[in-house]
Amino acid sequence: MAEYQSPWVNDDVRMYRETVRQFVAREFAPQQARWRSQHRADPEAWIKAGAAGLLLPDVPEEYGGGGGTFAHEAVVIEELTRAGVHFGSGIQSIVAHYILAYGSEEQKRRWLPPMARGALVAAIAMTEPGAGSDLQAIKTSARRDGAHYVISGSKTFITNASQAGLVCLAAKTDPRAAPMRALSLIIVETAGLAGYDVGRPLEKVGMHAQDTCEIFFDAARVPAANLLGAAEGRGFAQMMEQLPYERLSIGVSAVASAELAVAMTARYAKERRAFGKPLMDLQNTRFELAQCSSESHIGRVFLDSCIARQIAGELDATATAMAKFWLTDMQCRVIDDCVQLHGGYGYMTETPIARMWADSRVQRIYAGSNEIMKELIAWSL
Ligand SMILES: Cc1cc2nc3c(=O)[nH]c(=O)nc-3n(C[C@H](O)[C@H](O)[C@H](O)COP(=O)(O)OP(=O)(O)OC[C@H]3O[C@@H](n4cnc5c(N)ncnc54)[C@H](O)[C@@H]3O)c2cc1C
């Protein structure tokens, strides 16, 4: 097959990819085993990533970002995925886009430049022990008291939490309002904040290098000026508007991961011998790999159309839900088949395909589970 070129990759994006690839290979890939054991990246990694231009690549330069498009964000996600690196820069971008979309000029100038430099790490906190898919069930409360919100409650499964100096928090500002108007997004600056606490990193099945923790609020006082948006009660609508960005980012990593699994497994099947010949000489191996390669390429072409539409500002929430659901299901199918073709070595944690298998499983669960994605798609019919 002639080499396929993603239509959104131009010379500028190609050059950016080269910079990102070299940086990730030099600075991040060699640290992965240690990051996995400590359950997070080194704090200096954020500053290095900022200096190398990996953070907020699609945020305007006037706010410290790279001034690029979603193509640049996609490149960072792809290059991290291809190098087997877990680093929370995707969440950093997601939070930046909430601030960009709803923040006042003063808020954008205060938070985005340090986020782009890596001096301020961001997390987004929606999920609670009793509210995941059902965001309207959020209980964390933000009660107005003079010039502050008094915040109480807890959040769970929060990525980047242990290092986050800024948390974009979904909380109930009006418990009497209709569920869709009860929530607001408030930016919590965590440094020295009384009544704010972070739990130990949660023990996950995969993605060990990425920190995921619970966070707790006990009457923490946050300036009322940290509300995102001109009025309270817009949090649910803001999340619905911004979640597609997160879901498309997950689609990008899903395809990059499936492509990597196919390439790795094809190599392995040519080297590994059984019954006196390479695994690749067995028709089942060829058929399985042909199936995986076809599915990941179909995924790539659909993803590329979504990326192009996102860059043009034309991507709708339904197509993004399709991308999140189908691409992550495909990723898990492909990687599972690739594990099978690796035999027992595919189940050993030191084998990259085994880690990819464990890492991929959550893609079908977070950022809106794939069942929720199907509900969203069905609503459009
Ligand atoms: C590693 C990891 C990182 C995460 N990072 C973050 C983060 O940074 N910030 C954050 O806020 N959250 C984060 N999450 C939380 C994640 O978004 C939630 O786990 C996810 O939304 C599902 O919510 P839940 O776990 O409460 O499952 P539940 O909502 O309890 O769902 C359980 C099952 O029921 C199904 N289900 C629920 N409702 C419906 C329905 N209406 N129709 C059909 N099926 C349904 C679900 O699909 C699922 O299969 C993270 C989770 C993980 C595991």
The ligand as an ORCA input file, in Angstrom:
! r2SCAN-3c Opt
* xyz 0 1
  C      -7.830      6.479     34.691
  C      -8.990      7.409     34.797
  C      -8.787      8.764     34.653
  C      -9.850      9.653     34.792
  N      -9.628     11.019     34.750
  C     -10.634     11.858     35.080
  C     -10.385     13.260     35.230
  O      -9.254     13.753     35.037
  N     -11.418     14.068     35.615
  C     -12.677     13.574     35.839
  O     -13.563     14.354     36.182
  N     -12.945     12.254     35.704
  C     -11.953     11.395     35.329
  N     -12.216     10.040     35.222
  C     -13.565      9.543     35.489
  C     -14.296      9.008     34.265
  O     -14.646     10.064     33.395
  C     -15.517      8.228     34.793
  O     -14.998      7.042     35.372
  C     -16.503      7.887     33.686
  O     -17.186      9.035     33.263
  C     -17.549      6.839     34.124
  O     -18.139      7.215     35.335
  P     -18.215      6.151     36.548
  O     -16.846      5.613     36.736
  O     -18.870      6.805     37.705
  O     -19.116      4.970     35.990
  P     -20.722      4.921     36.040
  O     -21.286      6.212     35.595
  O     -21.133      4.383     37.357
  O     -21.008      3.834     34.936
  C     -20.937      2.410     35.148
  C     -21.388      1.697     33.898
  O     -22.762      2.039     33.628
  C     -22.857      2.532     32.305
  N     -23.861      3.594     32.237
  C     -24.004      4.659     33.063
  N     -25.014      5.432     32.640
  C     -25.517      4.856     31.532
  C     -26.589      5.167     30.637
  N     -27.322      6.269     30.775
  N     -26.830      4.316     29.615
  C     -26.086      3.197     29.445
  N     -25.078      2.848     30.258
  C     -24.791      3.673     31.281
  C     -21.481      3.080     31.981
  O     -21.283      3.143     30.581
  C     -20.594      2.077     32.670
  O     -20.430      0.978     31.806
  C     -11.168      9.145     35.040
  C     -11.357      7.773     35.142
  C     -10.292      6.909     35.054
  C     -10.550      5.448     35.243
*
